[in-house]
């Protein structure tokens, strides 16, 4: 045994062996050498993820206010439920606070029909900084009012995602995964009646084709992401359910 002085100034005994262990009970030990403990602490810190501060709380309130009068398509569910779901997926995927805030605000510009999307984006930039505003901008299909037709808008967004930042890809992927999971759940309950809630220019076939295109893109650009694999699985199940047996 060797002795050492702890940070508190007390002299403590420490095993000389590099792989020393502390007996906790019969057959149960825990390593006490510094390299192992530091490594375990680093892993624990990584699992804790980002600490969410006042900016996050401000963004949560701001997002709830912006979407206060909105509900999910064809549902009485408050729209903020979607924002919280996307934010949760981003954080669980290892996203940082900026990405979590961008997840809360990812539809802020897209879903405001007052004709002033650029003004709202500038407000987000002033309140939460350039990085968050840039992610929100990248996750916004269009700033044009009125919005371009559905097929044109979706094709342009897919092309844009081919060169989007990693942060924007994470938020966008979380958004698409949350939506696809919701569609799959509701299709099990409503069947083909579900498609009536979508844009009239979209419909069942175009919606499924668009999800297939998204799966291909995210599989290419987010190879290591569990969310990309989950989106692939969810869309495959949705296509299988929605395709007639004799097709």
Secondary structure, DSSP 8 states (H G I E B T S, - for coil): -EEEE-TTS-EEEE-SSTT-EEEEETTEEEE-SHHHHHHHHHHHHHHH-----HHHHHHHHHHHHHTTT-B-TTS-SBTHHHHHHHHHHHHHTT--HHHHHHHHHTTTTTT--SS-HHHHHHHHHHHH-HHHHHHHHHT-S---SS---HHHHHHHHHHHHTT--HHHHHHHHHHHHHHHHHHHHHHHHHGGGGGGGS-TTTHHHHHHHHHHHHHHHHHHH-TT-HHHHHHHHHHHHHHHHHS-TT-
